Amino acid sequence: MFRRLAGALASVIFGYASYWSVRLAIADHFARDHSATAIERAIRLAPNNPEYYLRLADVSPPAAPAAIERAVELNPLNSSVWLERAQVAEDRKDYPAAETYLLRAVELDRTLAPRWSLTAYYFRRHAPQRFWPAVRAALDVSYDDVTPLFEMCWKLAPEPARILHDAIPARPAVLRQYLDFLLAQNRPDLAAPVVKQLLQNPAPDSLGSLLDYCDLLLSKGNLSPALETWNILASKRLLNDPPLAPAQGLSLTNSRFEFPFLSRGFDWRLEQSEGVFAVRRGSPALLRFDFSGKQPEICELLSRYLPLEPSRHYRLTVTYETTTLSGNTGLKWRVLDSVAGSDLLPEAWLHASEGSPLRQQFAFSVASGVRLGRLLLEYDRIPGTVLIEGSLSLRAVELAFAK
């Protein structure tokens, strides 16, 4: 008899559990529908699920206040229901309640979402005294893209020193993103104190942003901070090249192409031109250019920035060989004043002699006010000749003071 009773009880329990499983499955099906009617049906089937009340609040603004209150009653330790409750209060212009609910969400959940919401609330309310601690707390735990937080800072108070001091924590990931933000605004002048912090212990994942900083400075002819940044990266072994020392005549590194090109900062930059194919290869390494005869009549092939000493004389030495080229090739080196754009090295043509390695030297002088130059290898078709076909292989490009 006891066995029969136990079996019957088990059947009842199983049936009851099956009933609720089916009922909850149906409720979940209704809740996935983005209509108030369907979600209300889900609530009738499963009245103790706080998630359904949050969904109802999203799709039915008139029902939102009561739905949010019920969600809070059912799950008061869930930060998301407090965030929703704060939004409803703010929509109703009950600002003290909105702030209280946001603070409660932050208390319950130490991750980014509640802190971001509190920061955005203080931004909308234009409450700077509360905004700065809130945004600092958000950035302290931030991840991924936090550009909107930086934008709030600048819209609320466009004061660079205050933003860096009050809002930006000394976290490399945040500093790197803030540097990217300033560079996107074309403001390398404001980026200097950010870079200074990053360079105290530069990490590999900050290298790209720091090189972007160098490039923007160089494009504006601002040598000193670009060179300082480059040399610190080199001294920390984040670059293959040693630091540059223009006062000692060391203005060009990777002269024999041992290392892959960064195409950034003070390294070589390969320029892309239709009909010209370039490859770095071999041991010892060389840089080879193949000309198809379909390249433009004038095109840049290779370039780099040079930190120079004013009022000094230099000697550029190029070691190279050619294939199926002869005489005056139309290939020439130029050194430009990177600010004024004037030629420091005029008419430095490369001559070809097939099958024989060549070594040419070119001399140029730097004017008294010039500290930054740009070295270029370019093709410039000589009038009366056809476009060249063949190859140029560079073995070494060296720069030194002329005696």
C-alpha positions in Angstrom: 0.0 0.0 0.0 2.8 2.4 0.9 4.5 1.6 -2.4 1.2 2.4 -4.3 0.9 5.7 -2.4 4.5 6.6 -3.1 4.0 5.9 -6.8 0.8 7.9 -6.9 2.5 10.8 -5.2 5.4 10.7 -7.6 3.0 10.8 -10.5 1.3 13.8 -9.1 4.6 15.6 -8.5 5.8 14.7 -12.0 2.6 15.9 -13.5 2.7 19.1 -11.6 6.3 19.7 -12.7 5.4 18.9 -16.3 2.5 21.3 -16.2 4.8 24.2 -15.0 7.5 23.3 -17.5 5.0 23.6 -20.3 3.4 26.7 -18.8 6.8 28.5 -18.4 7.8 27.5 -22.0 4.6 29.0 -23.3 5.2 32.1 -21.2 8.7 32.4 -22.6 7.3 32.1 -26.1 4.9 35.0 -25.5 7.6 37.1 -23.9 9.8 36.9 -27.0 7.1 38.8 -28.9 7.7 42.5 -28.9 4.1 43.4 -28.2 2.5 44.5 -24.9 -0.4 42.1 -25.3 1.9 39.1 -25.7 4.2 40.1 -22.8 1.1 40.6 -20.6 0.1 37.0 -21.4 3.5 35.8 -20.4 3.2 37.7 -17.1 -0.2 36.0 -16.4 1.5 32.6 -17.0 4.6 33.4 -15.0 3.9 36.3 -12.7 7.1 36.1 -10.7 9.6 36.6 -13.6 11.0 40.1 -13.2 12.5 40.0 -16.7 9.0 40.0 -18.2 8.1 43.2 -16.4 11.2 44.9 -17.7 10.2 43.9 -21.2 6.7 45.2 -20.7 8.2 48.5 -19.5 10.3 48.8 -22.7 7.3 48.3 -25.1 4.6 50.0 -23.1 5.5 53.4 -21.6 2.1 53.8 -19.8 2.7 50.5 -18.1 6.4 51.2 -17.3 6.1 52.7 -13.8 4.1 49.9 -12.3 6.0 47.2 -14.3 9.4 48.5 -13.0 8.1 48.7 -9.4 7.0 45.1 -9.6 10.4 44.0 -11.1 12.2 45.7 -8.2 10.0 43.9 -5.7 10.7 40.5 -7.3 14.5 41.1 -7.7 15.8 44.0 -5.6 19.4 42.9 -5.9 19.5 43.1 -9.7 21.1 46.4 -10.8 19.4 46.4 -14.2 15.9 46.9 -12.6 17.3 49.9 -10.7 18.7 51.3 -13.9 15.3 50.9 -15.5 13.6 52.4 -12.5 16.0 55.4 -12.7 15.1 56.0 -16.3 11.4 56.0 -15.6 11.9 58.5 -12.7 14.0 60.8 -15.0 11.4 60.6 -17.7 8.9 61.8 -15.1 11.4 64.6 -14.0 11.7 63.1 -10.6 15.5 63.7 -10.6 16.2 63.0 -6.9 14.6 59.6 -7.2 16.5 58.9 -10.5 19.8 59.7 -8.8 19.0 57.6 -5.8 18.1 54.6 -8.0 21.3 55.0 -10.1 23.4 55.1 -6.9 21.7 51.9 -5.7 22.5 50.2 -9.0 26.2 51.2 -8.7 26.2 49.9 -5.1 24.8 46.6 -6.3 27.0 46.2 -9.4 30.6 47.4 -9.5 31.0 46.9 -13.3 30.9 49.5 -16.0 27.2 49.7 -17.0 25.8 51.3 -13.8 28.7 53.7 -13.6 28.4 54.7 -17.2 24.6 55.3 -16.6 25.3 57.5 -13.6 28.0 59.5 -15.5 25.6 60.1 -18.4 22.9 61.2 -15.9 25.1 63.8 -14.3 26.2 64.9 -17.8 22.5 65.4 -18.8 21.8 67.3 -15.6 24.9 69.4 -16.1 26.2 68.6 -12.6 30.0 68.9 -13.0 30.9 68.4 -9.3 29.2 65.0 -9.4 30.2 64.2 -13.0 34.0 64.2 -12.5 34.1 61.5 -9.8 31.5 59.5 -11.6 33.3 59.5 -15.0 36.6 58.7 -13.2 34.9 55.7 -11.5 33.5 54.6 -14.8 36.9 54.8 -16.6 38.5 52.9 -13.7 36.6 49.8 -14.7 36.1 50.5 -18.4 36.8 48.2 -21.3 36.4 48.4 -25.1 35.6 51.8 -26.6 35.0 54.6 -24.1 35.1 57.5 -26.6 31.5 58.6 -25.6 32.8 59.2 -22.1 35.7 61.4 -23.4 33.2 63.3 -25.5 31.0 64.0 -22.4 34.1 65.4 -20.7 34.9 67.8 -23.5 31.3 68.9 -23.9 30.8 69.6 -20.2 34.1 71.4 -19.7 36.6 71.7 -22.5 39.5 72.1 -20.1 42.4 69.8 -21.1 44.3 69.9 -17.7 41.1 69.4 -15.7 40.0 66.5 -17.8 43.3 64.7 -17.6 43.6 65.3 -13.8 40.0 64.7 -12.8 38.7 62.2 -15.3 41.5 60.1 -16.8 42.9 57.3 -14.5 46.5 56.2 -15.0 45.5 53.0 -16.7 47.5 52.4 -19.9 44.4 51.1 -21.8 42.4 54.3 -21.0 45.4 56.6 -21.6 45.9 54.9 -25.0 42.3 55.4 -26.0 42.4 59.0 -24.8 45.5 59.6 -26.9 43.7 58.2 -29.9 40.8 60.5 -29.1 43.0 63.6 -29.1 44.8 62.6 -32.3 41.5 62.1 -34.0 40.8 65.8 -33.1 44.1 66.7 -34.7 45.4 68.0 -31.3 48.9 66.5 -30.7 49.7 69.6 -28.6 47.1 68.4 -26.0 48.4 64.9 -26.2 51.8 65.6 -24.9 51.0 65.0 -21.1 49.1 61.8 -22.0 52.1 60.6 -24.0 54.4 61.4 -21.1 52.4 59.1 -18.8 52.3 56.3 -21.4 56.1 56.5 -22.0 56.8 55.9 -18.3 56.2 52.3 -18.9 55.2 51.8 -22.6 53.4 48.6 -23.5 53.4 47.0 -26.9 49.7 47.6 -27.3 50.3 51.3 -27.0 53.0 51.3 -29.8 50.6 52.0 -32.6 49.0 55.0 -30.9 52.4 56.4 -30.0 53.6 56.1 -33.6 50.4 57.8 -34.7 51.4 60.7 -32.4 54.9 60.8 -33.9 53.4 60.9 -37.4 51.0 63.7 -36.7 53.9 65.7 -35.2 56.1 65.1 -38.1 53.4 66.1 -40.6 53.3 69.4 -38.8 57.1 69.8 -38.8 57.3 69.4 -35.0 60.5 67.5 -34.6 61.5 67.6 -30.9 58.6 65.7 -29.2 58.4 63.2 -32.1 62.1 62.4 -31.8 61.9 62.2 -28.0 59.0 59.8 -28.3 60.7 57.7 -31.0 64.0 57.4 -28.9 62.2 56.4 -25.7 60.4 53.6 -27.7 63.8 52.6 -29.1 65.5 52.6 -25.7 62.7 50.5 -24.3 63.3 48.0 -27.2 59.8 48.4 -28.6 61.5 49.3 -31.9 64.2 47.3 -33.8 66.3 50.4 -34.4 68.6 52.1 -31.9 67.8 55.7 -30.8 68.6 58.4 -33.2 71.3 61.0 -32.4 71.4 63.7 -35.0 74.0 65.7 -33.1 76.4 62.7 -33.5 75.4 62.2 -37.1 73.0 59.3 -36.5 70.0 60.4 -38.5 69.2 57.3 -40.5 68.8 53.7 -39.1 67.8 50.4 -40.8 70.2 51.5 -43.5 70.6 48.0 -44.8 67.0 47.0 -44.6 67.6 44.3 -42.0 64.2 44.9 -40.4 60.7 45.0 -41.7 59.5 48.6 -42.4 57.1 50.2 -39.9 56.1 52.9 -42.4 55.8 55.1 -39.4 57.8 57.6 -37.5 61.5 57.8 -38.6 61.4 54.4 -40.4 61.3 53.7 -44.1 57.9 54.2 -45.9 57.2 52.3 -49.0 54.9 54.2 -51.3 52.4 52.3 -53.5 52.5 53.2 -57.2 50.6 51.4 -60.0 53.0 49.4 -62.2 55.8 49.3 -59.6 56.3 46.2 -57.4 58.5 46.4 -54.3 59.7 43.6 -52.1 62.2 43.4 -49.2 64.0 40.0 -49.2 67.2 38.0 -49.0 70.1 37.6 -46.6 71.8 40.0 -46.6 68.7 41.9 -47.2 67.9 44.1 -50.2 64.9 46.2 -51.3 64.0 45.5 -54.9 61.8 47.6 -57.2 60.4 46.1 -60.4 59.2 48.6 -63.0 56.6 47.2 -65.5 56.8 50.2 -67.9 53.2 51.1 -66.9 54.1 53.2 -63.9 53.2 56.9 -63.7 55.7 59.3 -65.3 56.4 60.7 -61.8 56.0 58.7 -58.6 57.4 58.4 -55.1 58.9 55.0 -54.3 60.5 55.2 -50.9 60.7 57.9 -48.2 61.6 58.6 -44.6 61.9 61.5 -42.2 65.4 62.6 -41.1 66.3 64.6 -38.0 69.1 66.9 -39.2 71.6 69.2 -37.6 71.3 72.8 -38.9 74.3 74.3 -40.8 75.9 70.9 -41.4 77.1 69.2 -44.6 76.0 65.6 -45.2 76.9 62.8 -47.5 74.3 60.3 -48.7 75.8 57.0 -49.9 73.6 54.5 -51.9 74.7 51.0 -52.8 72.5 49.4 -55.5 72.4 47.3 -58.6 70.0 47.3 -61.7 68.7 44.8 -64.2 67.8 45.7 -67.8 68.4 49.4 -67.0 71.2 51.5 -68.4 72.4 55.1 -68.4 70.2 57.8 -66.8 67.3 55.9 -65.4 65.0 58.7 -64.2 65.4 57.4 -60.7 66.6 60.0 -58.3 67.1 60.8 -54.6 65.8 64.0 -53.0 66.2 65.5 -49.6 63.5 68.1 -48.8 63.2 70.6 -46.0 60.0 68.9 -44.6 58.6 72.3 -43.5 59.4 74.6 -46.4 59.5 71.7 -49.0 62.6 73.1 -50.7 65.2 70.8 -52.1 68.4 70.3 -50.1 69.7 67.6 -52.5 69.1 68.7 -56.2 69.6 66.5 -59.2 70.8 63.3 -57.4 70.2 60.9 -60.2 71.0 57.2 -60.1 72.8 55.7 -63.1 72.6 52.1 -64.2 75.1 49.6 -65.3 73.6 46.2 -65.7 75.3 43.4 -63.8 77.6 45.7 -61.9 76.9 46.8 -58.3 77.1 50.6 -58.0 77.9 52.9 -55.2 77.0 56.6 -55.5 77.5 59.5 -53.1 75.6 62.7 -53.0 76.4 65.7 -50.9 74.0 68.3 -49.5 74.0 71.1 -46.9 71.4 72.0 -44.3 70.4 75.6 -43.8 70.7 77.2 -40.4 67.1 76.9 -39.4 66.4 73.4 -40.7 66.2 70.5 -38.3 63.8 68.1 -40.1 64.2 66.7 -43.6 62.5 64.1 -45.8 64.5 61.7 -47.9 62.8 60.5 -51.1 63.5 58.0 -53.8 61.3 58.8 -56.8 60.9 58.1 -60.5 60.8 61.0 -62.8 60.7 60.1 -66.5 63.4 62.0 -68.4 62.0 63.9 -71.4 62.6 62.1 -74.7 62.7 58.6 -73.0 60.2 55.9 -72.6 59.0 54.6 -69.2 61.6 52.3 -67.8 61.2 48.5 -67.5 63.5 46.6 -65.3 64.6 46.5 -61.6 66.5 48.4 -59.0 67.8 46.6 -55.9 68.9 48.7 -53.0 71.6 47.2 -50.8 72.3 50.1 -48.4 71.4 53.8 -47.9 73.7 55.5 -45.5 73.8 59.1 -44.2 76.7 60.7 -42.4 78.4 64.1 -41.8 80.6 65.1 -44.7 84.2 65.7 -43.7 
